Amino acid sequence: MAKVVEKLATKSVNLAQKTLAFGKPRLQTFWKYAKVEMRPPSPAEFEAIKAGAAKVIKTGMSGEWMNITTKDAARNVVISIEVILWFYIGEIIGKRSLIGYAIPGAYR
């Protein structure tokens, strides 16, 4: 029995070392990109955001959006669907249910 436990302990240590050696460079790469991509916008970037939103509004009002190619329109639809689905997935995770919110006092 002692040999089995000793063998299990050495194998688990070896597995942990291999997992750490495999995951450490990937985690460093993830953190490198996460620090850049996941940060909130800086005050200097708000002007660019404002200009982009104004351009979208201008394009919508002038009818310029009707002159896009079918490929661009399909890509925009797919991206919009993806954003909406991720929103709903976040809602499901947040409310911990597929249907409705748990409102205290609204049910028995």
Secondary structure, DSSP 8 states (H G I E B T S, - for coil): -HHHHHHHHHHHHHHHHHHHHHHHHHHHHHHHHHHHHSS---GGGHHHHHHHHHHHHHHHHHTGGGGS-HHHHHHHHHHHHHHHHHHHHHHHHHHTSSS----TTS--
